Each structure stands twice: as structure tokens, then as C-alpha cells.
Amino acid sequence: MNLSNLKPAEGSTKTRKRIGRGPGSGLGGTSTRGHKGAKSRSGYSKKIGFEGGQMPLQRRVPKFGFKNINRVEYKAINLDTIQKLAEAKNLQTVGINDFIEAGFISSSQLVKVLGNGTLTAKLDVQAHAFSKTAVAAIEAAGGQVVKL
């Protein structure tokens, strides 16, 4: 065996249909396009979403809702998560960089601290937003809230 006598395995390839090459081929004449009509002509392409004259789906279904371009998305972090982070790293001040290092957020995300869980350590917490319960819990533990 060498490069000059290589060939594909038996039955692994099919011959291409050569359409429109005369009546002897059996695929001449209408060239598998049927008789007359727009679909038999060259250059035919139907509009996207066209359903043969029936009212198309994008016109049958009503429009609803909108996207608020001024929406600000926050990543929520609870007090119990902050407590665990402070205990693990022995921190007095917990900030955005600590959340990024711990893998809670990416550098482009904004943080909102929520009041779920309990906070026992006296911590200064830095974030972009705080819920009222989170502020109350942090200040009750003797800590400070720092908005960025």
C-alpha cells in the first residue's frame, strides 16, 4: 500500500447528484424543482417568517414588556457569608477586593449586602448598596457601613 493506491472504505462515500445535466441522467428537465411557480425559478427566496399568507407568528403574538436601560444589577451577599469570610481570613474590614479574592463576584460586578444570617464579629463592611436589615445588623454588632 502506498499513496497512489489509497481509497476510502467500501460504502463510505456516495456519488453526488448531478442535477440538470440532460434527460439521460434522469435528473434533467425540471431538475427536481417541480413544475412552474416561484420556487422553480432562479433567485427565489421567501421572506423570513413567511407562512404562506397565514398571519405569521411574530404578528400573531402580542408585544409585551421592556428592558429598562437604567437598571442597576447587584450581586447579593448575605451577612452569614461575610461572617464566614471574616472568620476564615481573620478580617476587621471586609471590602470589594475580599469578595473578588473569595470568588463571590467578578471585578465588574456591584455588591449589595443583604441581612440574611447573623453577624457576631465587629466588622467594617464596604459595598455599593445595603439593605436596611443589613445596616441594622452590622451596626448592632458594633461595625460600620461604608457605601462606595
C-alpha positions as CSV (number, residue, x, y, z in Angstrom):
1,M,0.0,0.0,0.0
2,N,1.2,3.5,-0.9
3,L,-0.2,7.0,-1.5
4,S,-1.1,6.1,-5.1
5,N,-3.5,3.3,-4.3
6,L,-5.3,4.7,-1.2
7,K,-9.1,4.8,-1.5
8,P,-12.0,5.2,1.0
9,A,-13.6,2.2,2.7
10,E,-16.3,0.3,0.7
11,G,-19.7,2.1,1.1
12,S,-18.3,5.1,2.9
13,T,-18.8,7.5,0.0
14,K,-21.7,8.3,-2.2
15,T,-21.7,9.9,-5.7
16,R,-23.1,13.5,-5.9
17,K,-26.4,14.0,-7.6
18,R,-25.6,15.9,-10.8
19,I,-28.8,17.8,-11.3
20,G,-29.8,19.4,-14.6
21,R,-27.4,17.5,-16.9
22,G,-29.8,16.3,-19.5
23,P,-32.6,13.7,-19.8
24,G,-30.2,10.8,-19.9
25,S,-29.2,11.4,-16.3
26,G,-32.8,11.1,-15.1
27,L,-32.3,14.4,-13.3
28,G,-32.7,16.8,-16.2
29,G,-35.8,18.7,-17.3
30,T,-37.2,20.4,-14.2
31,S,-34.1,19.5,-12.2
32,T,-36.0,18.3,-9.2
33,R,-37.8,21.6,-8.8
34,G,-41.3,20.5,-9.9
35,H,-43.3,22.5,-12.5
36,K,-43.6,26.3,-12.7
37,G,-44.2,28.7,-9.8
38,A,-41.8,30.9,-7.9
39,K,-40.0,28.0,-6.2
40,S,-38.9,26.6,-9.6
41,R,-37.3,30.0,-10.7
42,S,-33.8,31.1,-10.0
43,G,-33.3,33.8,-7.4
44,Y,-36.3,32.7,-5.4
45,S,-36.2,33.2,-1.7
46,K,-39.2,33.6,0.6
47,K,-39.3,36.3,3.3
48,I,-38.0,35.2,6.7
49,G,-41.0,34.2,8.8
50,F,-43.4,34.0,5.8
51,E,-46.1,31.3,6.4
52,G,-47.8,31.2,3.0
53,G,-50.1,34.1,3.6
54,Q,-51.2,33.0,7.0
55,M,-50.7,35.6,9.7
56,P,-47.1,35.0,10.8
57,L,-46.2,34.1,14.4
58,Q,-44.3,37.4,15.1
59,R,-47.5,39.3,14.2
60,R,-50.0,36.9,15.9
61,V,-48.2,37.1,19.3
62,P,-48.6,40.4,21.1
63,K,-45.7,42.6,22.2
64,F,-45.1,42.9,25.9
65,G,-42.6,44.1,28.5
66,F,-39.5,46.3,28.0
67,K,-35.8,46.4,29.1
68,N,-35.0,49.2,31.5
69,I,-31.7,50.7,30.2
70,N,-31.1,52.4,33.6
71,R,-31.4,49.1,35.6
72,V,-28.5,48.6,38.1
73,E,-27.7,44.9,38.7
74,Y,-26.2,44.0,42.1
75,K,-24.7,40.7,43.3
76,A,-26.3,39.9,46.6
77,I,-24.1,38.8,49.5
78,N,-25.6,37.9,52.9
79,L,-24.3,38.6,56.3
80,D,-23.7,35.0,57.2
81,T,-21.4,34.8,54.1
82,I,-19.5,37.9,55.3
83,Q,-19.2,36.4,58.8
84,K,-17.7,33.2,57.4
85,L,-15.3,35.2,55.2
86,A,-14.2,37.3,58.1
87,E,-13.6,34.3,60.4
88,A,-11.7,32.4,57.7
89,K,-9.3,35.3,56.8
90,N,-9.4,37.0,60.3
91,L,-10.5,40.4,58.9
92,Q,-11.7,43.5,60.6
93,T,-12.7,45.3,57.4
94,V,-14.5,43.4,54.6
95,G,-14.4,45.1,51.2
96,I,-14.9,44.5,47.5
97,N,-11.4,43.1,47.0
98,D,-12.1,40.5,49.6
99,F,-15.2,39.4,47.8
100,I,-13.3,39.2,44.5
101,E,-10.5,37.1,46.0
102,A,-13.0,34.8,47.6
103,G,-14.6,34.3,44.2
104,F,-18.1,35.7,45.1
105,I,-18.0,38.4,42.4
106,S,-16.0,39.5,39.4
107,S,-14.3,42.8,39.3
108,S,-17.0,44.4,37.2
109,Q,-20.0,43.5,39.4
110,L,-21.6,45.7,42.1
111,V,-22.3,44.3,45.6
112,K,-25.4,44.7,47.7
113,V,-25.2,43.3,51.3
114,L,-28.4,41.7,52.5
115,G,-29.4,40.9,56.1
116,N,-29.9,37.2,55.9
117,G,-28.0,35.4,58.7
118,T,-26.4,36.7,61.8
119,L,-23.3,38.8,62.3
120,T,-21.3,38.4,65.5
121,A,-18.0,40.0,64.7
122,K,-17.4,43.7,64.8
123,L,-16.8,44.5,61.1
124,D,-16.5,47.5,58.8
125,V,-18.2,46.4,55.6
126,Q,-17.6,48.1,52.3
127,A,-20.2,47.6,49.5
128,H,-22.1,49.5,46.8
129,A,-25.5,49.1,48.5
130,F,-27.0,47.7,51.7
131,S,-30.5,46.6,52.8
132,K,-32.0,48.2,55.9
133,T,-31.8,44.9,57.9
134,A,-28.1,44.5,56.9
135,V,-27.3,48.0,58.1
136,A,-29.1,47.4,61.4
137,A,-27.3,44.1,62.0
138,I,-23.8,45.5,61.2
139,E,-24.3,48.5,63.4
140,A,-25.8,46.3,66.2
141,A,-22.6,44.2,66.2
142,G,-20.6,47.4,66.6
143,G,-19.4,47.6,63.0
144,Q,-19.6,50.3,60.4
145,V,-21.3,50.6,57.0
146,V,-19.2,52.1,54.2
147,K,-21.0,52.8,50.9
148,L,-18.8,53.0,47.8
